[in-house]
Amino acid sequence: MVLGDALVSDDLVIVPSEDRVMPIREESSIITVPPEWRSIRVLDTMLIASKSHTAGDTRRWTVQYGRWLDNAAQIQAMVVSTDSIDCTVQPTPKILGTDVEFFLTGGTVGERVTVTLKMTDDRGNVKNDTIRFSVVAP
C-alpha cells in the first residue's frame, strides 16, 4: 500500500529521506514504531563531500538544495566560510533558485580545508553542511 510517498506493508513504513511530513488518513492513524527506530540523531554539520582543489586556482562550486527544501520553500540566506587563511570563499555566495554557488580560491599544496555551509530557508529551517577539500599541486 502507498501512503503519500511512503511505502506501507503489514509492519513496515518506509518514508523517503527527503520527506519531512508523512500524511496519514484518519482510518489508518495507528503506527507502531519498533523501539530500535525511536532514536533520532541530528548532527551539527553533515559532510556532503570530499573534493580536491588545485593550489592557486579559483573554482566555482554549486550545492543543490532542491531535494532538501520543502515544497515551495525558497533559500533565504546562505553563509559559506572556510577554516583556512590561504584558501578562501570569494565573493559572497549566490542563491540561484534551489542551488547555491560560491567560488573557492587559493590554497597551499597539502592543505586540508573545511568549507562550512549554513543555509536558511524562508520557513525558518536551517541546514548545516561541510565540504572537505584537499589542496593538490597544479
MOZIRA-V924799 format. One record per residue. PSI is psi as a letter, one per 30 degrees, with the letter a starting at -180 (none if undefined). Layout:
PSI, PSI
This chain:
k, k, j, b, f, k, k, k, a, e, h, k, k, j, k, k, f, f, k, f, k, j, k, k, l, e, f, h, g, k, k, k, k, k, e, f, f, f, j, k, k, k, l, e, l, k, j, f, l, k, l, l, k, k, k, f, l, k, k, k, k, k, k, j, g, e, f, e, k, l, k, g, k, k, k, e, k, k, k, k, l, l, g, k, e, f, j, l, k, k, b, k, k, k, j, i, c, g, l, k, k, l, k, k, l, b, l, k, k, f, k, k, k, k, k, k, k, j, k, k, l, f, g, g, k, k, k, k, l, k, k, k, k, k, k, l, k, none
